[in-house]
Amino acid sequence: MNRADLNRAGRNRPGHTRITPNAIRKTLEAVTAQAFRVDAGNVAADLDDDAGRLGVRLSVRLSLPPLLGPRKATGTVFEQARAARTQVVSRGLELTGLEIGRVDIRLAAAKEHFTEHGRERRVQ
């Protein structure tokens, strides 16, 4: 059998594909981390049913810039959350094929980049 024959045979093979909830959760966490420009470890997602669509609850630990340093024009955290929500819905559909309904975002404890001594510390 050549490669073309193998490809044709695979297209007609019965079966189904399932994506585990954990894979969906990790995918949405990665999309959210990218949207907020944080490490994936700073995002946690919970999934549930939202009237037949995928409901997503996200918790994001944001990174705070030094308070006395130069400021970047990134918008307010509410504007960032609105943009992230849009990205989660569109990229989530694109990557998983699932229609995403409600997306709740909780902005949790943050982490400062540096203190006056140059070490990182958490802000609760």
TORKOL-669587 format. One record per atom (N, C-alpha, C): chain; atom name; z, x, y; residue number from 1. Coordinates in steps of 0.05 Angstrom, whole numbers. Layout:
<sites>
[site 'A','CA',[Z,X,Y],NUM]
...
</sites>
This chain:
<sites>
[site 'A','N',[0,17,-24],1]
[site 'A','CA',[0,0,0],1]
[site 'A','C',[0,18,25],1]
[site 'A','N',[-18,12,44],2]
[site 'A','CA',[-18,28,69],2]
[site 'A','C',[1,14,89],2]
[site 'A','N',[4,27,112],3]
[site 'A','CA',[22,17,132],3]
[site 'A','C',[15,-11,142],3]
[site 'A','N',[-11,-17,146],4]
[site 'A','CA',[-19,-43,155],4]
[site 'A','C',[-12,-65,135],4]
[site 'A','N',[-15,-58,109],5]
[site 'A','CA',[-7,-78,88],5]
[site 'A','C',[23,-83,89],5]
[site 'A','N',[39,-62,93],6]
[site 'A','CA',[68,-65,95],6]
[site 'A','C',[76,-82,118],6]
[site 'A','N',[63,-78,141],7]
[site 'A','CA',[69,-94,165],7]
[site 'A','C',[63,-124,160],7]
[site 'A','N',[40,-129,148],8]
[site 'A','CA',[32,-157,142],8]
[site 'A','C',[52,-170,123],8]
[site 'A','N',[60,-155,102],9]
[site 'A','CA',[79,-166,82],9]
[site 'A','C',[106,-172,95],9]
[site 'A','N',[115,-155,113],10]
[site 'A','CA',[141,-159,126],10]
[site 'A','C',[141,-184,144],10]
[site 'A','N',[119,-191,156],11]
[site 'A','CA',[118,-214,174],11]
[site 'A','C',[122,-240,159],11]
[site 'A','N',[114,-242,135],12]
[site 'A','CA',[116,-267,120],12]
[site 'A','C',[140,-268,101],12]
[site 'A','N',[158,-249,104],13]
[site 'A','CA',[181,-248,86],13]
[site 'A','C',[202,-268,96],13]
[site 'A','N',[211,-286,78],14]
[site 'A','CA',[231,-306,86],14]
[site 'A','C',[258,-292,91],14]
[site 'A','N',[274,-305,108],15]
[site 'A','CA',[301,-294,115],15]
[site 'A','C',[308,-301,143],15]
[site 'A','N',[330,-291,152],16]
[site 'A','CA',[338,-296,179],16]
[site 'A','C',[354,-272,189],16]
[site 'A','N',[356,-271,215],17]
[site 'A','CA',[371,-249,228],17]
[site 'A','C',[395,-261,243],17]
[site 'A','N',[417,-248,240],18]
[site 'A','CA',[441,-257,254],18]
[site 'A','C',[452,-234,271],18]
[site 'A','N',[461,-241,294],19]
[site 'A','CA',[474,-221,312],19]
[site 'A','C',[503,-228,312],19]
[site 'A','N',[520,-209,305],20]
[site 'A','CA',[548,-215,303],20]
[site 'A','C',[560,-220,331],20]
[site 'A','N',[581,-236,333],21]
[site 'A','CA',[594,-240,359],21]
[site 'A','C',[603,-213,372],21]
[site 'A','N',[611,-194,355],22]
[site 'A','CA',[620,-168,366],22]
[site 'A','C',[596,-154,379],22]
[site 'A','N',[573,-155,367],23]
[site 'A','CA',[549,-142,379],23]
[site 'A','C',[541,-156,406],23]
[site 'A','N',[543,-182,407],24]
[site 'A','CA',[537,-197,431],24]
[site 'A','C',[558,-189,453],24]
[site 'A','N',[583,-188,445],25]
[site 'A','CA',[604,-182,464],25]
[site 'A','C',[600,-154,475],25]
[site 'A','N',[595,-134,458],26]
[site 'A','CA',[590,-107,467],26]
[site 'A','C',[566,-104,485],26]
[site 'A','N',[545,-120,479],27]
[site 'A','CA',[521,-120,496],27]
[site 'A','C',[527,-130,524],27]
[site 'A','N',[542,-152,525],28]
[site 'A','CA',[549,-164,551],28]
[site 'A','C',[568,-146,566],28]
[site 'A','N',[586,-132,552],29]
[site 'A','CA',[604,-113,566],29]
[site 'A','C',[587,-90,578],29]
[site 'A','N',[567,-81,564],30]
[site 'A','CA',[551,-59,574],30]
[site 'A','C',[535,-68,598],30]
[site 'A','N',[524,-92,597],31]
[site 'A','CA',[509,-103,620],31]
[site 'A','C',[527,-106,644],31]
[site 'A','N',[551,-116,640],32]
[site 'A','CA',[570,-119,662],32]
[site 'A','C',[579,-92,673],32]
[site 'A','N',[584,-73,656],33]
[site 'A','CA',[591,-46,666],33]
[site 'A','C',[569,-35,683],33]
[site 'A','N',[544,-39,675],34]
[site 'A','CA',[522,-29,691],34]
[site 'A','C',[521,-43,718],34]
[site 'A','N',[525,-69,718],35]
[site 'A','CA',[524,-85,742],35]
[site 'A','C',[545,-76,762],35]
[site 'A','N',[569,-70,752],36]
[site 'A','CA',[591,-61,770],36]
[site 'A','C',[593,-31,774],36]
[site 'A','N',[576,-16,760],37]
[site 'A','CA',[575,13,761],37]
[site 'A','C',[602,25,753],37]
[site 'A','N',[612,15,730],38]
[site 'A','CA',[637,26,719],38]
[site 'A','C',[631,34,690],38]
[site 'A','N',[649,49,678],39]
[site 'A','CA',[646,55,649],39]
[site 'A','C',[650,30,632],39]
[site 'A','N',[636,29,610],40]
[site 'A','CA',[638,6,592],40]
[site 'A','C',[667,1,583],40]
[site 'A','N',[683,22,581],41]
[site 'A','CA',[711,19,574],41]
[site 'A','C',[727,4,594],41]
[site 'A','N',[716,-1,618],42]
[site 'A','CA',[730,-16,639],42]
[site 'A','C',[723,-45,639],42]
[site 'A','N',[709,-54,618],43]
[site 'A','CA',[701,-82,617],43]
[site 'A','C',[709,-94,590],43]
[site 'A','N',[720,-118,590],44]
[site 'A','CA',[726,-132,565],44]
[site 'A','C',[714,-160,568],44]
[site 'A','N',[703,-170,546],45]
[site 'A','CA',[690,-196,546],45]
[site 'A','C',[701,-213,523],45]
[site 'A','N',[704,-239,529],46]
[site 'A','CA',[710,-259,509],46]
[site 'A','C',[688,-280,510],46]
[site 'A','N',[680,-290,486],47]
[site 'A','CA',[658,-309,484],47]
[site 'A','C',[668,-335,473],47]
[site 'A','N',[656,-357,482],48]
[site 'A','CA',[662,-383,471],48]
[site 'A','C',[639,-402,476],48]
[site 'A','N',[641,-426,466],49]
[site 'A','CA',[620,-446,470],49]
[site 'A','C',[622,-459,497],49]
[site 'A','N',[600,-462,511],50]
[site 'A','CA',[599,-476,536],50]
[site 'A','C',[578,-498,534],50]
[site 'A','N',[585,-520,521],51]
[site 'A','CA',[567,-543,518],51]
[site 'A','C',[540,-534,505],51]
[site 'A','N',[542,-518,484],52]
[site 'A','CA',[518,-509,470],52]
[site 'A','C',[506,-483,480],52]
[site 'A','N',[516,-474,503],53]
[site 'A','CA',[508,-447,513],53]
[site 'A','C',[531,-428,509],53]
[site 'A','N',[525,-402,513],54]
[site 'A','CA',[546,-382,510],54]
[site 'A','C',[563,-380,535],54]
[site 'A','N',[589,-385,532],55]
[site 'A','CA',[608,-381,554],55]
[site 'A','C',[619,-353,552],55]
[site 'A','N',[621,-340,575],56]
[site 'A','CA',[630,-312,576],56]
[site 'A','C',[653,-310,596],56]
[site 'A','N',[675,-297,587],57]
[site 'A','CA',[697,-290,605],57]
[site 'A','C',[698,-260,606],57]
[site 'A','N',[696,-249,630],58]
[site 'A','CA',[696,-220,633],58]
[site 'A','C',[720,-210,649],58]
[site 'A','N',[731,-188,641],59]
[site 'A','CA',[752,-175,657],59]
[site 'A','C',[742,-147,663],59]
[site 'A','N',[742,-140,689],60]
[site 'A','CA',[730,-115,698],60]
[site 'A','C',[751,-99,714],60]
[site 'A','N',[756,-74,706],61]
[site 'A','CA',[773,-56,722],61]
[site 'A','C',[754,-41,741],61]
[site 'A','N',[757,-46,766],62]
[site 'A','CA',[740,-33,786],62]
[site 'A','C',[751,-5,793],62]
[site 'A','N',[733,12,802],63]
[site 'A','CA',[740,38,812],63]
[site 'A','C',[742,37,842],63]
[site 'A','N',[765,44,853],64]
[site 'A','CA',[768,42,882],64]
[site 'A','C',[761,69,895],64]
[site 'A','N',[747,69,917],65]
[site 'A','CA',[741,94,931],65]
[site 'A','C',[766,104,945],65]
[site 'A','N',[768,129,952],66]
[site 'A','CA',[791,138,968],66]
[site 'A','C',[792,122,994],66]
[site 'A','N',[815,113,1001],67]
[site 'A','CA',[818,96,1024],67]
[site 'A','C',[811,109,1051],67]
[site 'A','N',[815,135,1053],68]
[site 'A','CA',[809,149,1078],68]
[site 'A','C',[782,163,1078],68]
[site 'A','N',[768,162,1056],69]
[site 'A','CA',[742,175,1054],69]
[site 'A','C',[719,158,1064],69]
[site 'A','N',[695,169,1064],70]
[site 'A','CA',[672,154,1073],70]
[site 'A','C',[667,129,1056],70]
[site 'A','N',[657,108,1068],71]
[site 'A','CA',[653,83,1054],71]
[site 'A','C',[624,79,1048],71]
[site 'A','N',[618,68,1024],72]
[site 'A','CA',[591,62,1017],72]
[site 'A','C',[586,32,1023],72]
[site 'A','N',[562,26,1029],73]
[site 'A','CA',[554,-2,1035],73]
[site 'A','C',[548,-17,1010],73]
[site 'A','N',[568,-25,994],74]
[site 'A','CA',[564,-39,969],74]
[site 'A','C',[570,-69,971],74]
[site 'A','N',[579,-78,993],75]
[site 'A','CA',[586,-107,996],75]
[site 'A','C',[615,-111,987],75]
[site 'A','N',[624,-136,990],76]
[site 'A','CA',[651,-143,982],76]
[site 'A','C',[651,-146,952],76]
[site 'A','N',[675,-146,940],77]
[site 'A','CA',[678,-150,911],77]
[site 'A','C',[667,-177,903],77]
[site 'A','N',[669,-197,921],78]
[site 'A','CA',[658,-224,914],78]
[site 'A','C',[628,-223,913],78]
[site 'A','N',[615,-208,931],79]
[site 'A','CA',[586,-205,931],79]
[site 'A','C',[577,-190,906],79]
[site 'A','N',[593,-169,899],80]
[site 'A','CA',[587,-154,875],80]
[site 'A','C',[589,-171,850],80]
[site 'A','N',[610,-188,849],81]
[site 'A','CA',[614,-206,826],81]
[site 'A','C',[591,-227,824],81]
[site 'A','N',[583,-237,846],82]
[site 'A','CA',[560,-256,846],82]
[site 'A','C',[535,-243,835],82]
[site 'A','N',[529,-219,844],83]
[site 'A','CA',[505,-205,835],83]
[site 'A','C',[508,-198,805],83]
[site 'A','N',[532,-190,797],84]
[site 'A','CA',[537,-183,769],84]
[site 'A','C',[534,-207,751],84]
[site 'A','N',[543,-230,760],85]
[site 'A','CA',[541,-255,744],85]
[site 'A','C',[511,-261,739],85]
[site 'A','N',[495,-259,760],86]
[site 'A','CA',[466,-263,758],86]
[site 'A','C',[454,-244,738],86]
[site 'A','N',[462,-219,739],87]
[site 'A','CA',[451,-198,721],87]
[site 'A','C',[460,-203,692],87]
[site 'A','N',[485,-212,688],88]
[site 'A','CA',[495,-217,661],88]
[site 'A','C',[478,-240,649],88]
[site 'A','N',[473,-261,664],89]
[site 'A','CA',[458,-284,654],89]
[site 'A','C',[429,-275,647],89]
[site 'A','N',[416,-262,665],90]
[site 'A','CA',[388,-255,660],90]
[site 'A','C',[384,-233,639],90]
[site 'A','N',[400,-211,641],91]
[site 'A','CA',[397,-190,621],91]
[site 'A','C',[409,-198,594],91]
[site 'A','N',[430,-215,595],92]
[site 'A','CA',[440,-225,570],92]
[site 'A','C',[420,-241,554],92]
[site 'A','N',[406,-258,568],93]
[site 'A','CA',[384,-274,556],93]
[site 'A','C',[362,-256,546],93]
[site 'A','N',[355,-237,562],94]
[site 'A','CA',[333,-218,555],94]
[site 'A','C',[340,-202,530],94]
[site 'A','N',[365,-192,528],95]
[site 'A','CA',[373,-175,506],95]
[site 'A','C',[381,-190,481],95]
[site 'A','N',[394,-213,484],96]
[site 'A','CA',[404,-227,460],96]
[site 'A','C',[388,-251,453],96]
[site 'A','N',[373,-262,472],97]
[site 'A','CA',[359,-287,467],97]
[site 'A','C',[376,-312,469],97]
[site 'A','N',[401,-308,477],98]
[site 'A','CA',[420,-331,480],98]
[site 'A','C',[421,-341,508],98]
[site 'A','N',[421,-367,511],99]
[site 'A','CA',[424,-379,538],99]
[site 'A','C',[454,-378,545],99]
[site 'A','N',[459,-366,568],100]
[site 'A','CA',[487,-362,577],100]
[site 'A','C',[493,-383,598],100]
[site 'A','N',[516,-396,593],101]
[site 'A','CA',[525,-417,612],101]
[site 'A','C',[544,-406,632],101]
[site 'A','N',[569,-414,630],102]
[site 'A','CA',[590,-406,649],102]
[site 'A','C',[597,-376,645],102]
[site 'A','N',[599,-362,667],103]
[site 'A','CA',[607,-334,667],103]
[site 'A','C',[631,-331,686],103]
[site 'A','N',[655,-328,675],104]
[site 'A','CA',[679,-324,692],104]
[site 'A','C',[684,-294,693],104]
[site 'A','N',[689,-284,717],105]
[site 'A','CA',[694,-255,721],105]
[site 'A','C',[722,-252,734],105]
[site 'A','N',[738,-237,720],106]
[site 'A','CA',[765,-231,730],106]
[site 'A','C',[765,-201,738],106]
[site 'A','N',[771,-196,763],107]
[site 'A','CA',[773,-168,773],107]
[site 'A','C',[802,-160,769],107]
[site 'A','N',[806,-141,751],108]
[site 'A','CA',[832,-133,743],108]
[site 'A','C',[841,-107,757],108]
[site 'A','N',[862,-96,746],109]
[site 'A','CA',[873,-71,757],109]
[site 'A','C',[851,-51,761],109]
[site 'A','N',[854,-35,782],110]
[site 'A','CA',[834,-15,789],110]
[site 'A','C',[844,13,786],110]
[site 'A','N',[826,31,788],111]
[site 'A','CA',[834,59,785],111]
[site 'A','C',[823,74,809],111]
[site 'A','N',[842,89,822],112]
[site 'A','CA',[833,105,845],112]
[site 'A','C',[818,129,835],112]
[site 'A','N',[800,138,852],113]
[site 'A','CA',[786,163,844],113]
[site 'A','C',[804,187,846],113]
[site 'A','N',[818,191,868],114]
[site 'A','CA',[835,214,872],114]
[site 'A','C',[858,207,890],114]
[site 'A','N',[881,219,884],115]
[site 'A','CA',[904,217,902],115]
[site 'A','C',[903,241,921],115]
[site 'A','N',[923,244,937],116]
[site 'A','CA',[923,267,956],116]
[site 'A','C',[926,293,941],116]
[site 'A','N',[934,293,915],117]
[site 'A','CA',[937,317,899],117]
[site 'A','C',[913,322,881],117]
[site 'A','N',[893,305,883],118]
[site 'A','CA',[868,309,868],118]
[site 'A','C',[869,298,840],118]
[site 'A','N',[890,285,832],119]
[site 'A','CA',[892,273,805],119]
[site 'A','C',[886,243,806],119]
[site 'A','N',[875,233,784],120]
[site 'A','CA',[870,204,783],120]
[site 'A','C',[896,190,776],120]
[site 'A','N',[899,165,786],121]
[site 'A','CA',[922,149,779],121]
[site 'A','C',[913,120,780],121]
[site 'A','N',[927,103,765],122]
[site 'A','CA',[921,74,764],122]
[site 'A','C',[935,60,787],122]
[site 'A','N',[922,39,797],123]
[site 'A','CA',[934,21,816],123]
[site 'A','C',[936,-6,803],123]
[site 'A','N',[960,-17,802],124]
[site 'A','CA',[963,-43,789],124]
[site 'A','C',[964,-66,809],124]
</sites>
